[in-house]
């Protein structure tokens, strides 16, 4: 159980870090006047944030016994 918790937490941390990195890339490219690759980075950041949110909601669903 502890290994699963640690690995799950690390996975969420990686996803959130990748989303933050993508948003930083978008901001840096926008400030530099580059438009190539901005849309892809925005979409990837949104995908990573949605994945993290879905995992968090699933974990809440598992924790709260009312929904079972």
PEDA-V307304 format. One record per residue. N is the residue number from 1. RES is the residue in one letter. SS is DSSP state (A for helix, B for strand, O for the rest). Layout:
<<N:RES:SS> <N:RES:SS>>
//
This chain:
<<1:X:O> <2:X:A> <3:X:A> <4:X:A> <5:X:A> <6:X:A> <7:X:A> <8:X:A> <9:X:A> <10:X:A> <11:X:A> <12:X:A> <13:X:A> <14:X:A> <15:X:A> <16:X:A> <17:X:A> <18:X:A> <19:X:A> <20:X:A> <21:X:A> <22:X:A> <23:X:A> <24:X:A> <25:X:A> <26:X:A> <27:X:A> <28:X:A> <29:X:A> <30:X:A> <31:X:A> <32:X:A> <33:X:O> <34:X:O> <35:X:O> <36:X:O> <37:X:O> <38:X:A> <39:X:A> <40:X:A> <41:X:A> <42:X:A> <43:X:A> <44:X:A> <45:X:A> <46:X:A> <47:X:A> <48:X:A> <49:X:A> <50:X:A> <51:X:A> <52:X:A> <53:X:A> <54:X:A> <55:X:A> <56:X:A> <57:X:A> <58:X:A> <59:X:A> <60:X:A> <61:X:A> <62:X:A> <63:X:A> <64:X:O> <65:X:A> <66:X:A> <67:X:A> <68:X:O>>
//
